[in-house]
Amino acid sequence: MAVNLWTRTDHALDYLERADSITHRTEGEATLLEFIPRTTRRILDLGTGDGRLLALVLREQVKREHPNTEAVAIDFSPAMIEAAKKRFAGDSSVAVETHNLDNPLPDQGKFDAVISCFAIHHLVHERKRALYSEVHGLLNAGGVFCNLEHVASPTPRLHEEFLQGIGFTLETEDPSNKLLDVATQLQWLREIGFVDVDCHWKWRELALLAGRRT
């Protein structure tokens, strides 16, 4: 049975305590912002956590003089939902909703951008691919999917070095992780119908995978 500890409050809070210190994270986030279309009006954030990435994207939209961007943020962790609602309290443009990504995405209309950060790697591989297909179906023409993700290393040694770099060991790494290599995921995106598919940024096991719907 696949393990997923993210419904546990202690597991979620432990992550939030160290989220800001994840090595090179800000580089990946800054690169992601470059690929959000300037014309974006609706954003879906998959596995929003406390809303950190979505807040960065919305702040960038304000800088671009598009302050009326609407967003839907989904997560299934009660602790994360609470943190996201606190972050976006009073902001009527952001809807924070409970949804488990193990299940098909609900019909919430079309989006100009779908984003995710360190969430989809908790899904089994078959569900990852199915989710990517669902995302493609939710995007407007020209819309983008940007997934800042934890991916698999090509060798066990590189995996262990990555864990050491973020303060973990093989014994203490998150058993919820179901890591998959970049090449396989990029191929899936192309097969589904995304164009301009690429890995636009990578540091060891952290990578930005993106594609656009025609």
TORPA-4810 file (N, C-alpha, C, O; in nm, 3 decimals):
<nodes>
NODE_1_0.084_-0.120_0.000_0.000_0.000_0.000_0.087_0.125_0.000_0.183_0.134_0.077_M
NODE_2_0.054_0.221_-0.086_0.133_0.342_-0.096_0.121_0.425_0.031_0.012_0.444_0.085_A
NODE_3_0.235_0.475_0.080_0.238_0.555_0.203_0.225_0.702_0.169_0.291_0.751_0.077_V
NODE_4_0.141_0.772_0.243_0.132_0.918_0.231_0.102_0.974_0.369_-0.007_0.957_0.423_N
NODE_5_0.201_1.042_0.426_0.191_1.092_0.563_0.134_1.233_0.572_0.126_1.289_0.682_L
NODE_6_0.094_1.291_0.459_0.064_1.434_0.459_-0.069_1.472_0.522_-0.098_1.591_0.535_W
NODE_7_-0.152_1.375_0.561_-0.271_1.410_0.638_-0.236_1.433_0.785_-0.315_1.491_0.860_T
NODE_8_-0.117_1.389_0.825_-0.075_1.407_0.964_-0.031_1.551_0.989_0.052_1.605_0.915_R
NODE_9_-0.086_1.611_1.091_-0.054_1.750_1.123_0.093_1.769_1.152_0.153_1.866_1.106_T
NODE_10_0.153_1.677_1.229_0.294_1.693_1.264_0.384_1.688_1.141_0.484_1.759_1.133_D
NODE_11_0.348_1.604_1.044_0.428_1.592_0.922_0.420_1.722_0.841_0.522_1.772_0.792_H
NODE_12_0.299_1.776_0.827_0.281_1.900_0.752_0.351_2.018_0.820_0.415_2.098_0.753_A
NODE_13_0.338_2.028_0.951_0.397_2.140_1.023_0.550_2.133_1.022_0.617_2.236_1.016_L
NODE_14_0.604_2.012_1.027_0.749_1.996_1.018_0.800_2.050_0.885_0.904_2.116_0.880_D
NODE_15_0.727_2.021_0.777_0.766_2.072_0.646_0.759_2.225_0.642_0.851_2.290_0.593_Y
NODE_16_0.651_2.281_0.693_0.635_2.426_0.688_0.745_2.498_0.765_0.785_2.608_0.728_L
NODE_17_0.794_2.436_0.872_0.900_2.497_0.951_1.031_2.510_0.873_1.110_2.601_0.898_E
NODE_18_1.053_2.419_0.778_1.179_2.421_0.704_1.161_2.460_0.557_1.258_2.461_0.481_R
NODE_19_1.038_2.492_0.516_1.010_2.519_0.375_1.094_2.634_0.320_1.142_2.627_0.207_A
NODE_20_1.112_2.738_0.400_1.186_2.855_0.351_1.335_2.829_0.337_1.405_2.907_0.272_D
NODE_21_1.384_2.722_0.397_1.528_2.696_0.397_1.569_2.589_0.297_1.686_2.550_0.293_S
NODE_22_1.475_2.539_0.217_1.510_2.436_0.120_1.610_2.492_0.019_1.585_2.594_-0.045_I
NODE_23_1.722_2.423_0.006_1.833_2.470_-0.077_1.789_2.496_-0.221_1.727_2.411_-0.285_T
NODE_24_1.822_2.614_-0.272_1.800_2.654_-0.411_1.652_2.668_-0.449_1.620_2.693_-0.565_H
NODE_25_1.563_2.654_-0.353_1.420_2.662_-0.384_1.382_2.794_-0.453_1.306_2.794_-0.550_R
NODE_26_1.435_2.905_-0.401_1.398_3.035_-0.457_1.439_3.049_-0.603_1.376_3.122_-0.679_T
NODE_27_1.547_2.980_-0.643_1.588_2.983_-0.784_1.482_2.919_-0.872_1.446_2.972_-0.977_E
NODE_28_1.432_2.803_-0.828_1.329_2.735_-0.904_1.201_2.816_-0.911_1.136_2.822_-1.016_G
NODE_29_1.163_2.878_-0.800_1.042_2.960_-0.797_1.055_3.080_-0.891_0.961_3.113_-0.963_E
NODE_30_1.171_3.145_-0.889_1.192_3.262_-0.976_1.185_3.222_-1.122_1.132_3.297_-1.205_A
NODE_31_1.238_3.105_-1.155_1.232_3.059_-1.294_1.088_3.029_-1.333_1.047_3.060_-1.445_T
NODE_32_1.012_2.968_-1.244_0.872_2.938_-1.274_0.795_3.064_-1.310_0.714_3.063_-1.402_L
NODE_33_0.819_3.172_-1.239_0.746_3.297_-1.264_0.764_3.345_-1.408_0.675_3.409_-1.464_L
NODE_34_0.878_3.314_-1.467_0.904_3.358_-1.604_0.807_3.295_-1.704_0.785_3.350_-1.812_E
NODE_35_0.751_3.179_-1.670_0.670_3.105_-1.766_0.520_3.122_-1.747_0.440_3.063_-1.820_F
NODE_36_0.480_3.203_-1.650_0.338_3.234_-1.634_0.301_3.341_-1.736_0.358_3.450_-1.732_I
NODE_37_0.206_3.314_-1.828_0.172_3.412_-1.930_0.125_3.544_-1.870_0.055_3.546_-1.769_P
NODE_38_0.164_3.652_-1.931_0.124_3.784_-1.882_-0.026_3.802_-1.885_-0.082_3.881_-1.809_R
NODE_39_-0.093_3.729_-1.974_-0.238_3.743_-1.989_-0.317_3.654_-1.893_-0.439_3.646_-1.903_T
NODE_40_-0.248_3.587_-1.801_-0.314_3.494_-1.709_-0.421_3.563_-1.626_-0.399_3.668_-1.566_T
NODE_41_-0.539_3.500_-1.623_-0.650_3.552_-1.544_-0.700_3.452_-1.440_-0.757_3.492_-1.339_R
NODE_42_-0.678_3.321_-1.464_-0.719_3.218_-1.368_-0.605_3.119_-1.349_-0.544_3.073_-1.446_R
NODE_43_-0.578_3.086_-1.222_-0.468_2.996_-1.187_-0.521_2.885_-1.097_-0.602_2.910_-1.007_I
NODE_44_-0.475_2.763_-1.121_-0.503_2.650_-1.033_-0.372_2.605_-0.971_-0.275_2.579_-1.042_L
NODE_45_-0.369_2.595_-0.840_-0.249_2.551_-0.768_-0.275_2.414_-0.707_-0.360_2.399_-0.619_D
NODE_46_-0.203_2.313_-0.755_-0.221_2.175_-0.711_-0.130_2.143_-0.593_-0.008_2.151_-0.605_L
NODE_47_-0.189_2.106_-0.479_-0.108_2.080_-0.361_-0.047_2.208_-0.309_0.075_2.217_-0.293_G
NODE_48_-0.129_2.306_-0.283_-0.083_2.442_-0.255_0.000_2.455_-0.127_0.076_2.550_-0.112_T
NODE_49_-0.014_2.357_-0.034_0.056_2.373_0.093_0.003_2.495_0.166_-0.119_2.510_0.182_G
NODE_50_0.092_2.582_0.210_0.047_2.704_0.278_0.026_2.819_0.179_0.006_2.933_0.220_D
NODE_51_0.030_2.789_0.048_0.006_2.891_-0.053_0.127_2.973_-0.092_0.115_3.075_-0.159_G
NODE_52_0.245_2.929_-0.051_0.367_3.006_-0.077_0.387_3.038_-0.225_0.405_3.154_-0.261_R
NODE_53_0.385_2.935_-0.311_0.410_2.957_-0.453_0.301_3.042_-0.516_0.329_3.133_-0.594_L
NODE_54_0.177_3.012_-0.483_0.066_3.090_-0.540_0.077_3.236_-0.502_0.050_3.324_-0.585_L
NODE_55_0.115_3.265_-0.380_0.132_3.404_-0.337_0.238_3.474_-0.420_0.222_3.591_-0.456_A
NODE_56_0.347_3.404_-0.452_0.452_3.462_-0.536_0.400_3.492_-0.676_0.430_3.598_-0.732_L
NODE_57_0.322_3.400_-0.732_0.268_3.420_-0.866_0.171_3.538_-0.866_0.175_3.621_-0.957_V
NODE_58_0.085_3.545_-0.767_-0.012_3.655_-0.761_0.058_3.789_-0.741_0.015_3.891_-0.795_L
NODE_59_0.165_3.790_-0.663_0.242_3.913_-0.642_0.304_3.959_-0.774_0.310_4.079_-0.803_R
NODE_60_0.352_3.861_-0.853_0.409_3.894_-0.983_0.302_3.950_-1.076_0.329_4.041_-1.155_E
NODE_61_0.180_3.897_-1.068_0.071_3.948_-1.151_0.039_4.093_-1.116_0.007_4.171_-1.205_Q
NODE_62_0.049_4.128_-0.991_0.026_4.268_-0.951_0.134_4.358_-1.011_0.104_4.467_-1.058_V
NODE_63_0.259_4.310_-1.009_0.367_4.388_-1.069_0.343_4.408_-1.219_0.382_4.510_-1.276_K
NODE_64_0.279_4.310_-1.281_0.250_4.318_-1.424_0.124_4.399_-1.452_0.079_4.408_-1.567_R
NODE_65_0.067_4.457_-1.346_-0.057_4.536_-1.356_-0.176_4.450_-1.395_-0.265_4.493_-1.468_E
NODE_66_-0.176_4.326_-1.343_-0.290_4.235_-1.357_-0.332_4.191_-1.217_-0.319_4.073_-1.183_H
NODE_67_-0.382_4.284_-1.136_-0.412_4.251_-0.996_-0.540_4.171_-0.976_-0.566_4.126_-0.864_P
NODE_68_-0.619_4.152_-1.080_-0.749_4.086_-1.064_-0.746_3.938_-1.100_-0.850_3.879_-1.129_N
NODE_69_-0.628_3.879_-1.098_-0.616_3.736_-1.127_-0.688_3.654_-1.020_-0.672_3.677_-0.900_T
NODE_70_-0.768_3.557_-1.065_-0.838_3.467_-0.974_-0.759_3.336_-0.960_-0.688_3.296_-1.052_E
NODE_71_-0.774_3.271_-0.846_-0.699_3.147_-0.823_-0.781_3.049_-0.741_-0.861_3.087_-0.656_A
NODE_72_-0.758_2.921_-0.769_-0.811_2.812_-0.688_-0.692_2.734_-0.634_-0.607_2.689_-0.712_V
NODE_73_-0.685_2.718_-0.505_-0.575_2.646_-0.440_-0.631_2.521_-0.373_-0.724_2.530_-0.292_A
NODE_74_-0.575_2.404_-0.407_-0.627_2.281_-0.348_-0.517_2.204_-0.275_-0.401_2.204_-0.315_I
NODE_75_-0.558_2.138_-0.168_-0.469_2.053_-0.092_-0.558_1.957_-0.011_-0.678_1.982_0.002_D
NODE_76_-0.501_1.851_0.041_-0.581_1.757_0.120_-0.537_1.749_0.265_-0.602_1.682_0.346_F
NODE_77_-0.428_1.817_0.299_-0.379_1.818_0.436_-0.454_1.923_0.516_-0.451_2.041_0.480_S
NODE_78_-0.521_1.885_0.625_-0.592_1.985_0.706_-0.501_2.097_0.754_-0.541_2.214_0.757_P
NODE_79_-0.379_2.063_0.793_-0.286_2.167_0.841_-0.249_2.264_0.729_-0.238_2.384_0.751_A
NODE_80_-0.229_2.211_0.607_-0.195_2.296_0.494_-0.314_2.384_0.455_-0.297_2.503_0.426_M
NODE_81_-0.433_2.327_0.454_-0.552_2.404_0.421_-0.569_2.520_0.519_-0.599_2.632_0.479_I
NODE_82_-0.548_2.492_0.646_-0.559_2.597_0.747_-0.456_2.707_0.724_-0.487_2.826_0.734_E
NODE_83_-0.332_2.666_0.692_-0.226_2.765_0.669_-0.254_2.849_0.545_-0.231_2.970_0.545_A
NODE_84_-0.305_2.785_0.439_-0.336_2.858_0.316_-0.451_2.955_0.338_-0.447_3.069_0.290_A
NODE_85_-0.553_2.912_0.409_-0.666_3.002_0.438_-0.621_3.121_0.520_-0.671_3.232_0.502_K
NODE_86_-0.528_3.099_0.610_-0.474_3.209_0.690_-0.397_3.306_0.601_-0.410_3.428_0.615_K
NODE_87_-0.316_3.252_0.509_-0.238_3.338_0.420_-0.328_3.425_0.332_-0.301_3.543_0.311_R
NODE_88_-0.434_3.364_0.281_-0.520_3.436_0.186_-0.647_3.491_0.250_-0.742_3.526_0.179_F
NODE_89_-0.650_3.499_0.381_-0.767_3.553_0.450_-0.796_3.695_0.402_-0.706_3.780_0.397_A
NODE_90_-0.919_3.720_0.367_-0.957_3.853_0.319_-0.935_3.875_0.172_-0.972_3.981_0.119_G
NODE_91_-0.875_3.778_0.102_-0.851_3.790_-0.042_-0.958_3.709_-0.115_-0.946_3.587_-0.128_D
NODE_92_-1.060_3.775_-0.161_-1.173_3.706_-0.225_-1.137_3.648_-0.361_-1.216_3.574_-0.419_S
NODE_93_-1.020_3.681_-0.414_-0.981_3.630_-0.546_-0.923_3.489_-0.537_-0.903_3.424_-0.640_S
NODE_94_-0.897_3.440_-0.415_-0.838_3.307_-0.396_-0.935_3.216_-0.322_-0.979_3.248_-0.212_V
NODE_95_-0.969_3.104_-0.385_-1.053_3.003_-0.321_-0.965_2.887_-0.277_-0.897_2.826_-0.361_A
NODE_96_-0.964_2.855_-0.150_-0.886_2.745_-0.096_-0.980_2.627_-0.071_-1.076_2.638_0.006_V
NODE_97_-0.953_2.515_-0.137_-1.045_2.402_-0.132_-0.972_2.272_-0.098_-0.855_2.254_-0.129_E
NODE_98_-1.045_2.183_-0.034_-0.990_2.053_0.003_-1.013_1.952_-0.109_-1.126_1.929_-0.150_T
NODE_99_-0.904_1.892_-0.157_-0.914_1.788_-0.259_-0.789_1.702_-0.255_-0.677_1.754_-0.245_H
NODE_100_-0.807_1.572_-0.262_-0.697_1.477_-0.264_-0.659_1.449_-0.409_-0.743_1.404_-0.487_N
NODE_101_-0.534_1.475_-0.444_-0.490_1.457_-0.582_-0.488_1.311_-0.626_-0.470_1.282_-0.745_L
NODE_102_-0.507_1.218_-0.532_-0.524_1.079_-0.570_-0.651_1.059_-0.652_-0.665_0.962_-0.726_D
NODE_103_-0.744_1.153_-0.638_-0.872_1.146_-0.707_-0.875_1.243_-0.824_-0.804_1.343_-0.822_N
NODE_104_-0.958_1.216_-0.927_-0.967_1.306_-1.043_-0.999_1.449_-1.001_-1.074_1.472_-0.906_P
NODE_105_-0.942_1.544_-1.073_-0.966_1.684_-1.042_-1.113_1.721_-1.064_-1.174_1.675_-1.161_L
NODE_106_-1.169_1.802_-0.977_-1.307_1.845_-0.995_-1.318_1.943_-1.113_-1.220_2.008_-1.150_P
NODE_107_-1.437_1.953_-1.169_-1.461_2.046_-1.280_-1.477_2.187_-1.223_-1.579_2.219_-1.162_D
NODE_108_-1.377_2.268_-1.245_-1.381_2.405_-1.193_-1.361_2.507_-1.306_-1.316_2.619_-1.283_Q
NODE_109_-1.394_2.464_-1.427_-1.377_2.553_-1.540_-1.237_2.548_-1.596_-1.159_2.459_-1.563_G
NODE_110_-1.205_2.644_-1.679_-1.075_2.650_-1.746_-0.980_2.745_-1.675_-1.021_2.837_-1.604_K
NODE_111_-0.850_2.719_-1.696_-0.746_2.800_-1.634_-0.642_2.841_-1.738_-0.624_2.773_-1.839_F
NODE_112_-0.574_2.952_-1.710_-0.465_2.998_-1.797_-0.330_2.944_-1.751_-0.234_2.939_-1.828_D
NODE_113_-0.324_2.903_-1.626_-0.202_2.845_-1.572_-0.238_2.746_-1.462_-0.325_2.773_-1.379_A
NODE_114_-0.170_2.632_-1.462_-0.179_2.536_-1.353_-0.039_2.521_-1.298_0.055_2.491_-1.372_V
NODE_115_-0.024_2.541_-1.169_0.107_2.534_-1.105_0.105_2.430_-0.993_-0.001_2.392_-0.942_I
NODE_116_0.223_2.383_-0.958_0.236_2.290_-0.846_0.379_2.296_-0.795_0.472_2.323_-0.870_S
NODE_117_0.394_2.272_-0.666_0.527_2.278_-0.606_0.544_2.166_-0.504_0.479_2.165_-0.400_C
NODE_118_0.632_2.072_-0.534_0.670_1.964_-0.444_0.548_1.889_-0.390_0.539_1.863_-0.270_F
NODE_119_0.455_1.855_-0.478_0.333_1.786_-0.436_0.307_1.659_-0.515_0.273_1.556_-0.457_A
NODE_120_0.322_1.665_-0.647_0.279_1.555_-0.734_0.366_1.431_-0.714_0.322_1.320_-0.744_I
NODE_121_0.488_1.448_-0.664_0.574_1.331_-0.643_0.525_1.241_-0.530_0.582_1.135_-0.506_H
NODE_122_0.420_1.282_-0.461_0.362_1.197_-0.358_0.259_1.099_-0.417_0.210_1.011_-0.347_H
NODE_123_0.228_1.115_-0.545_0.131_1.027_-0.611_0.202_0.907_-0.673_0.319_0.917_-0.712_L
NODE_124_0.132_0.796_-0.683_0.188_0.682_-0.757_0.202_0.722_-0.903_0.133_0.813_-0.950_V
NODE_125_0.292_0.656_-0.974_0.326_0.701_-1.109_0.207_0.702_-1.204_0.192_0.794_-1.284_H
NODE_126_0.121_0.600_-1.195_0.005_0.597_-1.284_-0.085_0.718_-1.263_-0.141_0.772_-1.358_E
NODE_127_-0.098_0.758_-1.138_-0.182_0.875_-1.108_-0.114_1.004_-1.154_-0.182_1.096_-1.198_R
NODE_128_0.018_1.011_-1.144_0.089_1.128_-1.196_0.051_1.152_-1.342_0.013_1.263_-1.380_K
NODE_129_0.061_1.047_-1.422_0.034_1.062_-1.565_-0.111_1.100_-1.590_-0.140_1.186_-1.674_R
NODE_130_-0.202_1.037_-1.518_-0.344_1.070_-1.534_-0.371_1.215_-1.496_-0.450_1.284_-1.561_A
NODE_131_-0.304_1.262_-1.390_-0.320_1.400_-1.347_-0.271_1.497_-1.453_-0.335_1.598_-1.481_L
NODE_132_-0.156_1.465_-1.514_-0.105_1.552_-1.620_-0.206_1.564_-1.734_-0.223_1.672_-1.791_Y
NODE_133_-0.272_1.455_-1.767_-0.373_1.458_-1.873_-0.493_1.544_-1.831_-0.547_1.618_-1.912_S
NODE_134_-0.533_1.534_-1.705_-0.643_1.616_-1.655_-0.607_1.764_-1.659_-0.689_1.848_-1.695_E
NODE_135_-0.484_1.795_-1.624_-0.437_1.934_-1.628_-0.446_1.988_-1.770_-0.492_2.100_-1.791_V
NODE_136_-0.402_1.908_-1.867_-0.408_1.951_-2.007_-0.552_1.987_-2.046_-0.575_2.084_-2.117_H
NODE_137_-0.646_1.907_-1.999_-0.785_1.932_-2.031_-0.843_2.056_-1.965_-0.942_2.111_-2.013_G
NODE_138_-0.782_2.100_-1.856_-0.832_2.218_-1.784_-0.776_2.349_-1.837_-0.827_2.456_-1.803_L
NODE_139_-0.673_2.342_-1.920_-0.607_2.464_-1.965_-0.675_2.526_-2.087_-0.720_2.456_-2.178_L
NODE_140_-0.680_2.658_-2.086_-0.720_2.731_-2.206_-0.609_2.720_-2.310_-0.496_2.685_-2.277_N
NODE_141_-0.642_2.751_-2.435_-0.540_2.754_-2.540_-0.430_2.853_-2.500_-0.458_2.966_-2.461_A
NODE_142_-0.307_2.809_-2.509_-0.194_2.892_-2.470_-0.162_2.886_-2.323_-0.064_2.946_-2.277_G
NODE_143_-0.243_2.813_-2.247_-0.220_2.801_-2.104_-0.100_2.714_-2.073_-0.060_2.631_-2.155_G
NODE_144_-0.042_2.731_-1.955_0.080_2.660_-1.919_0.062_2.574_-1.794_-0.020_2.605_-1.707_V
NODE_145_0.138_2.468_-1.789_0.149_2.385_-1.670_0.293_2.395_-1.622_0.385_2.359_-1.696_F
NODE_146_0.313_2.442_-1.501_0.446_2.458_-1.444_0.454_2.378_-1.314_0.385_2.409_-1.217_C
NODE_147_0.537_2.277_-1.314_0.549_2.186_-1.200_0.689_2.192_-1.143_0.782_2.133_-1.198_N
NODE_148_0.705_2.262_-1.032_0.833_2.266_-0.960_0.834_2.144_-0.869_0.762_2.139_-0.769_L
NODE_149_0.914_2.046_-0.906_0.895_1.912_-0.851_1.021_1.849_-0.794_1.133_1.887_-0.827_E
NODE_150_0.999_1.752_-0.707_1.105_1.666_-0.655_1.108_1.543_-0.744_1.011_1.468_-0.751_H
NODE_151_1.220_1.523_-0.813_1.232_1.416_-0.912_1.339_1.317_-0.869_1.414_1.341_-0.774_V
NODE_152_1.345_1.206_-0.940_1.442_1.101_-0.905_1.580_1.132_-0.959_1.595_1.187_-1.068_A
NODE_153_1.681_1.097_-0.882_1.820_1.102_-0.930_1.847_0.981_-1.019_1.781_0.878_-1.005_S
NODE_154_1.944_0.992_-1.112_1.974_0.879_-1.199_2.049_0.766_-1.131_2.052_0.654_-1.182_P
NODE_155_2.112_0.795_-1.016_2.188_0.689_-0.946_2.162_0.697_-0.796_2.129_0.804_-0.745_T
NODE_156_2.177_0.585_-0.725_2.160_0.585_-0.579_2.257_0.680_-0.509_2.221_0.744_-0.410_P
NODE_157_2.379_0.691_-0.560_2.476_0.779_-0.496_2.431_0.925_-0.503_2.440_0.998_-0.405_R
NODE_158_2.381_0.967_-0.620_2.334_1.104_-0.634_2.213_1.131_-0.547_2.196_1.241_-0.494_L
NODE_159_2.128_1.030_-0.532_2.013_1.045_-0.444_2.058_1.067_-0.300_2.005_1.154_-0.231_H
NODE_160_2.154_0.988_-0.256_2.203_1.002_-0.119_2.270_1.136_-0.098_2.256_1.197_0.008_E
NODE_161_2.344_1.184_-0.199_2.409_1.315_-0.188_2.305_1.427_-0.180_2.323_1.524_-0.106_E
NODE_162_2.197_1.413_-0.256_2.090_1.513_-0.250_2.029_1.517_-0.110_2.010_1.624_-0.053_F
NODE_163_1.999_1.401_-0.056_1.941_1.395_0.078_2.032_1.461_0.180_1.986_1.535_0.267_L
NODE_164_2.161_1.434_0.169_2.256_1.497_0.261_2.254_1.648_0.246_2.267_1.722_0.343_Q
NODE_165_2.236_1.694_0.121_2.235_1.837_0.093_2.117_1.910_0.154_2.123_2.031_0.177_G
NODE_166_2.008_1.836_0.181_1.890_1.900_0.241_1.869_1.853_0.385_1.764_1.877_0.445_I
NODE_167_1.970_1.786_0.440_1.966_1.750_0.581_1.895_1.621_0.615_1.846_1.604_0.727_G
NODE_168_1.888_1.527_0.519_1.824_1.399_0.543_1.920_1.285_0.512_2.029_1.306_0.459_F
NODE_169_1.877_1.164_0.546_1.951_1.044_0.512_1.853_0.945_0.449_1.733_0.971_0.444_T
NODE_170_1.904_0.834_0.401_1.817_0.731_0.344_1.717_0.681_0.448_1.606_0.642_0.414_L
NODE_171_1.757_0.684_0.573_1.670_0.635_0.680_1.563_0.737_0.719_1.456_0.699_0.766_E
NODE_172_1.591_0.865_0.699_1.497_0.969_0.745_1.421_1.037_0.632_1.340_1.126_0.658_T
NODE_173_1.445_0.998_0.507_1.372_1.063_0.399_1.224_1.028_0.407_1.185_0.927_0.465_E
NODE_174_1.142_1.114_0.349_0.997_1.101_0.357_0.950_0.974_0.284_0.972_0.962_0.163_D
NODE_175_0.887_0.880_0.354_0.838_0.759_0.287_0.721_0.787_0.192_0.681_0.699_0.116_P
NODE_176_0.667_0.907_0.198_0.558_0.945_0.107_0.608_0.969_-0.035_0.529_0.968_-0.130_S
NODE_177_0.738_0.991_-0.051_0.795_1.023_-0.182_0.786_0.904_-0.278_0.817_0.791_-0.242_N
NODE_178_0.742_0.934_-0.399_0.739_0.834_-0.506_0.804_0.901_-0.628_0.736_0.945_-0.720_K
NODE_179_0.936_0.906_-0.625_1.011_0.988_-0.720_1.019_0.923_-0.857_1.026_0.801_-0.871_L
NODE_180_1.016_1.009_-0.960_1.024_0.964_-1.098_1.119_1.055_-1.174_1.129_1.174_-1.146_L
NODE_181_1.191_0.997_-1.271_1.291_1.073_-1.345_1.229_1.180_-1.433_1.112_1.172_-1.471_D
NODE_182_1.308_1.279_-1.465_1.263_1.392_-1.548_1.223_1.346_-1.687_1.118_1.385_-1.738_V
NODE_183_1.306_1.263_-1.751_1.283_1.225_-1.890_1.147_1.159_-1.910_1.076_1.190_-2.005_A
NODE_184_1.111_1.070_-1.820_0.981_1.002_-1.831_0.867_1.102_-1.822_0.771_1.095_-1.899_T
NODE_185_0.876_1.195_-1.728_0.768_1.291_-1.711_0.757_1.387_-1.829_0.646_1.421_-1.870_Q
NODE_186_0.869_1.430_-1.884_0.865_1.516_-2.002_0.803_1.441_-2.121_0.726_1.498_-2.197_L
NODE_187_0.838_1.314_-2.135_0.780_1.234_-2.242_0.629_1.221_-2.227_0.555_1.231_-2.325_Q
NODE_188_0.585_1.199_-2.106_0.441_1.193_-2.081_0.372_1.322_-2.125_0.269_1.318_-2.192_W
NODE_189_0.428_1.435_-2.087_0.367_1.564_-2.121_0.355_1.579_-2.273_0.253_1.626_-2.322_L
NODE_190_0.458_1.539_-2.345_0.454_1.548_-2.491_0.348_1.455_-2.548_0.273_1.494_-2.638_R
NODE_191_0.341_1.333_-2.498_0.243_1.236_-2.547_0.101_1.284_-2.521_0.012_1.259_-2.602_E
NODE_192_0.079_1.352_-2.411_-0.054_1.402_-2.376_-0.096_1.515_-2.469_-0.216_1.535_-2.490_I
NODE_193_0.000_1.588_-2.523_-0.032_1.695_-2.616_0.025_1.831_-2.581_0.002_1.928_-2.653_G
NODE_194_0.100_1.838_-2.472_0.167_1.964_-2.439_0.276_1.993_-2.542_0.337_1.902_-2.597_F
NODE_195_0.300_2.122_-2.566_0.409_2.164_-2.654_0.506_2.250_-2.574_0.478_2.288_-2.461_V
NODE_196_0.621_2.280_-2.634_0.725_2.357_-2.565_0.761_2.294_-2.431_0.787_2.364_-2.333_D
NODE_197_0.761_2.162_-2.429_0.788_2.088_-2.305_0.938_2.087_-2.277_1.019_2.059_-2.365_V
NODE_198_0.974_2.118_-2.154_1.116_2.116_-2.119_1.133_2.115_-1.968_1.039_2.144_-1.893_D
NODE_199_1.254_2.082_-1.925_1.297_2.104_-1.788_1.375_2.235_-1.789_1.487_2.240_-1.839_C
NODE_200_1.315_2.339_-1.735_1.372_2.474_-1.749_1.472_2.509_-1.638_1.547_2.606_-1.650_H
NODE_201_1.471_2.432_-1.531_1.564_2.456_-1.421_1.580_2.327_-1.343_1.485_2.250_-1.329_W
NODE_202_1.700_2.304_-1.292_1.721_2.183_-1.213_1.840_2.201_-1.121_1.945_2.251_-1.162_K
NODE_203_1.823_2.160_-0.997_1.934_2.143_-0.903_1.914_2.006_-0.839_1.823_1.987_-0.758_W
NODE_204_2.001_1.913_-0.875_1.993_1.776_-0.825_1.851_1.720_-0.841_1.809_1.695_-0.954_R
NODE_205_1.777_1.699_-0.732_1.645_1.638_-0.745_1.530_1.739_-0.747_1.414_1.700_-0.739_E
NODE_206_1.562_1.865_-0.758_1.458_1.968_-0.770_1.458_2.017_-0.914_1.562_2.053_-0.969_L
NODE_207_1.340_2.019_-0.977_1.334_2.051_-1.119_1.203_2.122_-1.153_1.099_2.096_-1.092_A
NODE_208_1.211_2.211_-1.251_1.092_2.278_-1.303_1.058_2.217_-1.439_1.130_2.235_-1.537_L
NODE_209_0.946_2.145_-1.443_0.897_2.085_-1.566_0.777_2.168_-1.615_0.689_2.202_-1.537_L
NODE_210_0.776_2.199_-1.744_0.668_2.284_-1.793_0.630_2.249_-1.936_0.710_2.196_-2.013_A
NODE_211_0.507_2.281_-1.970_0.456_2.262_-2.105_0.339_2.355_-2.129_0.282_2.410_-2.035_G
NODE_212_0.304_2.372_-2.254_0.197_2.465_-2.291_0.093_2.393_-2.375_0.126_2.305_-2.454_R
NODE_213_-0.034_2.431_-2.358_-0.139_2.377_-2.441_-0.156_2.466_-2.564_-0.159_2.588_-2.552_R
NODE_214_-0.168_2.404_-2.681_-0.184_2.483_-2.804_-0.326_2.537_-2.813_-0.360_2.605_-2.910_T
</nodes>
